[in-house]
């Protein structure tokens, strides 16, 4: 991140303290479904690369 910070300083950036990024899910059901799908996809990709197969 230091490179990004130097890049932004070159354009006159100023440091502003804040809370950072927060994740807001308006629908907890969709949020749970999407996080489950992401975990399943990551597991499949790890399994495919471990067996020497190319991920689709």
Secondary structure, DSSP 8 states (H G I E B T S, - for coil): -HHHHHHHHTTT-------------S-HHHHHHHHHHHHHHHHHHHHHHHTT----
